[in-house]
Amino acid sequence: MSSELAWYASIFGVLFFTGLGLPPVPEEAGILYAASLNAVHPEVRWPFAWLATGLGIVCADLVLFGVGWRWGAKLFEYRWVQRFLKKERRLQLESRFHEHGMKLLILARFLPPLRTGVFLIAGAARYSVPKFLIADGVYAVFGVGLFFFFGTWVVGAIDHLRTWAGHWAIYLAAAPVVVYGLYRYYRYLSTREKRGDPEAPVSVAQGPAAAPPDGRPETRPEGAPEAMAAARELLRE
Protein backbone atom coordinates (compact mmCIF):
# COMPACT_ATOMS: atom_id res chain seq x y z
CA MET A 1 0.00 0.00 0.00
CA SER A 2 2.85 2.39 0.78
CA SER A 3 4.38 1.77 -2.64
CA GLU A 4 1.06 2.56 -4.31
CA LEU A 5 0.77 5.82 -2.39
CA ALA A 6 4.33 6.70 -3.40
CA TRP A 7 3.45 6.20 -7.07
CA TYR A 8 0.33 8.36 -6.75
CA ALA A 9 2.28 11.03 -4.89
CA SER A 10 4.93 11.03 -7.63
CA ILE A 11 2.22 11.46 -10.27
CA PHE A 12 0.75 14.41 -8.40
CA GLY A 13 4.18 15.97 -7.90
CA VAL A 14 5.24 15.59 -11.53
CA LEU A 15 2.00 17.12 -12.82
CA PHE A 16 2.06 19.90 -10.25
CA PHE A 17 5.57 21.07 -11.10
CA THR A 18 5.23 20.64 -14.87
CA GLY A 19 2.00 22.61 -14.62
CA LEU A 20 3.98 25.43 -13.02
CA GLY A 21 6.64 25.16 -15.71
CA LEU A 22 9.29 23.60 -13.44
CA PRO A 23 11.09 22.19 -15.34
CA PRO A 24 9.96 23.85 -18.58
CA VAL A 25 8.43 20.76 -20.15
CA PRO A 26 4.83 20.32 -21.31
CA GLU A 27 2.47 18.79 -18.79
CA GLU A 28 1.58 16.18 -21.42
CA ALA A 29 4.91 14.57 -20.52
CA GLY A 30 3.65 14.25 -16.95
CA ILE A 31 0.39 12.69 -18.17
CA LEU A 32 2.42 10.21 -20.18
CA TYR A 33 4.40 9.42 -17.02
CA ALA A 34 1.19 8.63 -15.18
CA ALA A 35 -0.05 6.53 -18.09
CA SER A 36 3.24 4.62 -18.15
CA LEU A 37 2.98 3.76 -14.46
CA ASN A 38 -0.57 2.54 -14.95
CA ALA A 39 0.45 0.40 -17.92
CA VAL A 40 3.62 -1.11 -16.45
CA HIS A 41 2.80 -1.41 -12.71
CA PRO A 42 -0.35 -3.44 -11.99
CA GLU A 43 -0.58 -2.02 -8.46
CA VAL A 44 -1.13 1.50 -9.89
CA ARG A 45 -4.87 1.57 -10.54
CA TRP A 46 -6.15 3.81 -13.29
CA PRO A 47 -8.93 5.62 -11.31
CA PHE A 48 -6.47 6.85 -8.68
CA ALA A 49 -3.71 7.56 -11.22
CA TRP A 50 -6.18 9.57 -13.30
CA LEU A 51 -7.37 11.41 -10.17
CA ALA A 52 -3.79 12.23 -9.08
CA THR A 53 -3.04 13.52 -12.58
CA GLY A 54 -6.07 15.81 -12.63
CA LEU A 55 -5.48 17.08 -9.11
CA GLY A 56 -1.85 17.92 -9.86
CA ILE A 57 -2.85 19.95 -12.90
CA VAL A 58 -5.71 21.76 -11.15
CA CYS A 59 -3.57 22.64 -8.13
CA ALA A 60 -0.81 24.03 -10.33
CA ASP A 61 -3.34 26.11 -12.25
CA LEU A 62 -4.79 27.46 -9.00
CA VAL A 63 -1.32 28.52 -7.87
CA LEU A 64 -0.77 30.43 -11.12
CA PHE A 65 -4.24 31.93 -10.85
CA GLY A 66 -3.54 33.00 -7.26
CA VAL A 67 -0.20 34.56 -8.20
CA GLY A 68 -1.90 36.62 -10.89
CA TRP A 69 -4.69 37.59 -8.49
CA ARG A 70 -2.22 38.63 -5.77
CA TRP A 71 0.25 40.70 -7.77
CA GLY A 72 -1.96 41.76 -10.68
CA ALA A 73 -0.55 43.99 -13.39
CA LYS A 74 2.75 44.46 -11.52
CA LEU A 75 3.57 40.83 -12.28
CA PHE A 76 3.79 41.52 -16.01
CA GLU A 77 6.42 44.21 -15.54
CA TYR A 78 9.08 41.61 -14.76
CA ARG A 79 11.38 40.69 -17.62
CA TRP A 80 11.15 36.95 -16.95
CA VAL A 81 7.38 37.15 -17.44
CA GLN A 82 7.70 39.24 -20.61
CA ARG A 83 9.97 36.60 -22.10
CA PHE A 84 7.13 34.12 -22.54
CA LEU A 85 4.25 36.61 -22.69
CA LYS A 86 4.71 39.72 -24.81
CA LYS A 87 2.86 42.88 -23.82
CA GLU A 88 0.87 43.07 -27.07
CA ARG A 89 -0.25 39.48 -26.71
CA ARG A 90 -1.19 39.99 -23.07
CA LEU A 91 -3.34 43.05 -23.81
CA GLN A 92 -5.05 41.17 -26.61
CA LEU A 93 -5.90 38.27 -24.31
CA GLU A 94 -7.07 40.56 -21.50
CA SER A 95 -9.47 42.36 -23.83
CA ARG A 96 -11.19 39.07 -24.66
CA PHE A 97 -11.06 37.38 -21.29
CA HIS A 98 -14.29 38.53 -19.69
CA GLU A 99 -16.25 37.68 -22.85
CA HIS A 100 -14.57 34.43 -23.87
CA GLY A 101 -12.84 33.45 -20.61
CA MET A 102 -13.82 29.80 -20.43
CA LYS A 103 -13.04 29.25 -24.11
CA LEU A 104 -9.58 30.77 -23.65
CA LEU A 105 -8.90 28.68 -20.55
CA ILE A 106 -9.81 25.45 -22.30
CA LEU A 107 -8.02 26.40 -25.53
CA ALA A 108 -4.87 27.36 -23.60
CA ARG A 109 -4.57 23.75 -22.40
CA PHE A 110 -3.57 22.77 -25.94
CA LEU A 111 -1.21 25.73 -26.46
CA PRO A 112 1.78 25.14 -24.13
CA PRO A 113 3.53 28.47 -24.90
CA LEU A 114 0.42 30.42 -23.74
CA ARG A 115 -0.75 28.11 -20.98
CA THR A 116 1.05 29.68 -18.04
CA GLY A 117 0.43 33.24 -19.21
CA VAL A 118 -3.31 32.69 -19.65
CA PHE A 119 -3.71 31.46 -16.07
CA LEU A 120 -1.74 34.42 -14.73
CA ILE A 121 -3.89 36.79 -16.79
CA ALA A 122 -7.05 35.12 -15.48
CA GLY A 123 -6.01 35.90 -11.92
CA ALA A 124 -4.82 39.44 -12.71
CA ALA A 125 -8.12 40.15 -14.50
CA ARG A 126 -10.05 38.93 -11.41
CA TYR A 127 -11.81 36.29 -13.47
CA SER A 128 -14.60 34.38 -11.77
CA VAL A 129 -13.15 31.65 -9.56
CA PRO A 130 -16.11 29.24 -10.05
CA LYS A 131 -15.87 29.59 -13.83
CA PHE A 132 -12.12 29.04 -13.65
CA LEU A 133 -12.63 25.84 -11.66
CA ILE A 134 -15.34 24.64 -14.06
CA ALA A 135 -13.06 25.16 -17.09
CA ASP A 136 -10.18 23.42 -15.31
CA GLY A 137 -12.44 20.58 -14.21
CA VAL A 138 -13.70 20.01 -17.75
CA TYR A 139 -10.15 19.61 -18.98
CA ALA A 140 -9.14 17.46 -15.98
CA VAL A 141 -11.93 15.02 -16.80
CA PHE A 142 -12.05 14.95 -20.60
CA GLY A 143 -8.70 16.33 -21.78
CA VAL A 144 -6.58 14.54 -19.21
CA GLY A 145 -8.63 11.38 -19.69
CA LEU A 146 -8.00 11.43 -23.43
CA PHE A 147 -4.23 11.82 -23.06
CA PHE A 148 -4.09 9.40 -20.12
CA PHE A 149 -5.87 6.47 -21.73
CA PHE A 150 -4.23 6.97 -25.11
CA GLY A 151 -0.83 7.06 -23.42
CA THR A 152 -1.71 3.91 -21.44
CA TRP A 153 -2.57 2.11 -24.67
CA VAL A 154 0.63 3.22 -26.41
CA VAL A 155 2.90 2.31 -23.50
CA GLY A 156 1.13 -1.03 -23.08
CA ALA A 157 1.62 -1.81 -26.77
CA ILE A 158 5.33 -0.92 -26.55
CA ASP A 159 5.77 -3.07 -23.46
CA HIS A 160 3.99 -5.96 -25.17
CA LEU A 161 6.23 -5.54 -28.20
CA ARG A 162 9.31 -5.57 -25.98
CA THR A 163 8.15 -8.78 -24.31
CA TRP A 164 7.39 -10.41 -27.66
CA ALA A 165 10.48 -9.28 -29.52
CA GLY A 166 12.99 -9.38 -26.65
CA HIS A 167 16.28 -7.75 -27.49
CA TRP A 168 15.16 -7.35 -31.10
CA ALA A 169 12.95 -4.49 -29.89
CA ILE A 170 16.07 -2.32 -29.74
CA TYR A 171 16.68 -2.85 -33.43
CA LEU A 172 13.02 -2.32 -34.25
CA ALA A 173 13.07 1.00 -32.41
CA ALA A 174 16.41 2.05 -33.95
CA ALA A 175 15.43 1.27 -37.55
CA PRO A 176 13.13 4.33 -38.01
CA VAL A 177 15.78 6.58 -36.47
CA VAL A 178 18.43 5.29 -38.88
CA VAL A 179 16.11 5.64 -41.86
CA TYR A 180 15.25 9.19 -40.85
CA GLY A 181 18.93 10.06 -40.40
CA LEU A 182 19.75 8.72 -43.86
CA TYR A 183 16.85 10.67 -45.33
CA ARG A 184 18.03 13.90 -43.72
CA TYR A 185 21.59 13.29 -44.99
CA TYR A 186 20.26 12.72 -48.49
CA ARG A 187 18.26 15.95 -48.31
CA TYR A 188 21.35 17.79 -47.08
CA LEU A 189 23.43 16.50 -49.99
CA SER A 190 20.69 17.37 -52.47
CA THR A 191 20.41 20.92 -51.09
CA ARG A 192 24.18 21.30 -51.15
CA GLU A 193 24.29 20.20 -54.78
CA LYS A 194 21.52 22.60 -55.81
CA ARG A 195 23.32 25.52 -54.14
CA GLY A 196 26.46 24.72 -56.08
CA ASP A 197 28.59 24.30 -52.96
CA PRO A 198 32.04 22.74 -53.33
CA GLU A 199 32.12 18.96 -53.27
CA ALA A 200 32.43 17.23 -49.94
CA PRO A 201 35.96 16.25 -48.96
CA VAL A 202 37.05 12.70 -49.61
CA SER A 203 38.24 12.32 -46.03
CA VAL A 204 38.08 14.32 -42.83
CA ALA A 205 41.73 15.37 -43.31
CA GLN A 206 41.09 16.88 -46.71
CA GLY A 207 39.62 20.35 -47.08
CA PRO A 208 37.03 21.49 -49.63
CA ALA A 209 37.94 21.68 -53.27
CA ALA A 210 40.41 24.42 -54.18
CA ALA A 211 41.40 24.90 -50.52
CA PRO A 212 44.61 23.51 -48.95
CA PRO A 213 44.32 21.41 -45.79
CA ASP A 214 45.03 23.18 -42.52
CA GLY A 215 48.77 23.33 -41.68
CA ARG A 216 49.97 22.71 -45.23
CA PRO A 217 51.19 25.28 -47.76
CA GLU A 218 49.30 25.87 -50.94
CA THR A 219 50.91 24.17 -53.97
CA ARG A 220 50.61 25.46 -57.55
CA PRO A 221 52.71 23.45 -60.07
CA GLU A 222 52.08 26.02 -62.77
CA GLY A 223 53.77 28.68 -60.62
CA ALA A 224 56.93 26.68 -59.91
CA PRO A 225 59.21 28.49 -62.46
CA GLU A 226 58.39 31.92 -60.99
CA ALA A 227 59.07 30.62 -57.49
CA MET A 228 62.42 29.14 -58.48
CA ALA A 229 63.51 32.42 -60.14
CA ALA A 230 62.59 34.40 -57.05
CA ALA A 231 64.56 32.00 -54.87
CA ARG A 232 67.66 32.41 -57.03
CA GLU A 233 67.44 36.23 -56.81
CA LEU A 234 67.28 35.98 -53.01
CA LEU A 235 70.35 33.71 -52.90
CA ARG A 236 72.36 36.08 -55.06
CA GLU A 237 71.58 38.98 -52.73
N, C-alpha and C positions, 0 to 999 in steps of 0.2 A: 504493500500500500504506500509506503514511503517513497519507493521508486516511482510509482505512478504520479504522486503529488509533485515530485521533483520534475518529471517530464512536463506536467501541466504548468508548473511555475516557470520553467524555461520557455515554454511557448508564450506565456503572458509577457515575460520579460523581453523576449526577442521582438514581439509585435509592438510592445510599448516603446522601446527605444528606436526601432526603425520608423515608427509613426512620428516620433519627434525629430527624425533625421539624424540619429546617432547610432551607428555610423551612417553616412549619407548613401544609403542603399534603399531601393524601393521596398515598401512593406510587402509587396507580392513575394519577395524572397522569404520573408518571415512566414507568410501563409504556406509557401512551399515547404518550409522547414516543418511546420505543424503537420502538413499532409504526409511528409516523409516519415515522421514518427508514427503516425497512425497506420501507415502501410507496412512498416518494417517491424514495429514492436506491437505484438498482440495485446499487451497489457494497457496500451494507450487507446482508450475507447473514443470513437469519433464524436459522440455528443459532447463530452467534456473537452476534447481537443478543439472542437469547433467553438464551444463557449469561451474557452481561454483565449482563442484567437480573436473573437469579436470583442471581448472585454479589453484586451490589450490595445486594440485599435481605438475603441471608444474612449478609454482613459487617456491615451495620448492626445486625441483630438480635443478632449476637454481641457487638458493642460494648455494646449496652444490657444484655445478659445479664451481661457482665463488670463493668459499672458496678454493677449490683445485687449481684453476687457480692462485689465488693471492699468496698463501703461498707455493704451490708446494711441493717438497719433504720434506721440513722442517716440514710440517704438520704431516707426518707419524712418526716423532721422538717422539711425545708426547705419554705418556703411555695410556691416555684415548682413543686415536685412536688405539693403538696396541691391546687394549683389545678386540675390535670387528673386527679387521683386522690384522691378523698375517703377519709378514714380508714376509714369504715364499709365502703365498697366494697372497699378494699384488704384488710381483715380477712376479708371474705366470700370474696374470691378466694383468699387464702392458705389458708383452711380447706379448700378444695376442690382445691388444686393437686396435692398428692401422690396423690390418688385419681383425678382427672380431668385431669391435667396436659397430656397430649397433645391432648385434646379442646379444652381452653381455649386452647392455643397456636394450634391450627388455626382455631378459632372467632374468636379475636381478630384474625386477618388481615382478617376482613370487618367488624370493628367499629373504625373508625379512632380514635374517642375513647379506647378502652381498649387499643389496640395497644401503645403505648409502655409504659404502666403494667404490662401483663401480662408483658412481657419483663424489666422491672426486677424485678418480683416473683419471676419464675422464678429469676433469679440470687440474689436475697436469700434465697429459700427453699432454696437449694442444690439445685435440681432437677437431675436426671441430665443431664449434658452430652450423652451419646449420644442419649437420647430427645429432647432439645431439637433436636439436629441432624437427627434423623429427621423430626420434625414440620415443621421449617423446610424440609427437602428435599422433603417431600411437597407443600408449598405451592409451592415454587420450580418444581417440575415441572408439576403439574397446575393449580394456581391461577394462577400467572403465565402458563402456556401458554394458558389459557382467555382471560384478559384480553388477552394479547399478540396472539393470532391474530384475535380478534374486533376488536380495535382496528385491526389491519392491514387487515382487510376493510372496516371503516367508512371509514378514511382513504383507502384505494384507491378506494372508490366515490365519495367526495367529490371526489377528484382527477380521476377519470374524468368526473364531472358538470361540473367546472370546464372541462375540456378540451372537452367536447361543447357546453356552453352558452356558453362564453366569458364576456364581461362580464355576460351575463344571469344568471350564477350569483349575482352580488351581489343582484339583485332577488329571485331565488328564495330566497336565505337570509334576506333582510330581510322577506319577506312574512309568515312565521309570527310574527316578532317584532312586526310592526305589528298583526297580528290579535290577538295576545295582549295588547298594550297597549290596544287598543280594548276588548277584553273586560274587562280590569281596570278601565278607566275607567267602563264601563257598570255593573259591579258596585258601584263606588264611588258612582255617582250613585243607584243603586237603594237602597243602604244608607243614604245620606244622606236620601233621601226617606222611607224607613220610619222613621227616627229623628225625623222632623219638624224637621230642621235648617232654618235660613233658606235661601232660594233663593240660588243662586250669583250673584255679581255679573255684570252685563251686560258690563263691561269690567274690566280690571285696575285702573283708576283709581277704580272705584266700590266702595264698601264693601258689606257685607251689608245686607239689608233692615233698615230702622229704625235704621241707624247712619250718622252723617255721615262723609264721607271725611276722611282725615287732613289737618289743616291748614285745615279749613273749619269755620265755626261752624254749630251746629245751627239750622235754620230751622223755625218753627212758625207758619204763617199764622194759625191760630186764636188765637194768643196775641199778635198784633200790637197790638190796642187796649190791653191791659195794659202792653205795653212802651212804647207812645207816651205813656201817662199818666205812667208812672214817669219818662220822660225830661223831660217838662214840669216835674214837681215838682223835679227836679234843677236845671233851668235857672233856676227861680224862686229857688232857694236861692242 
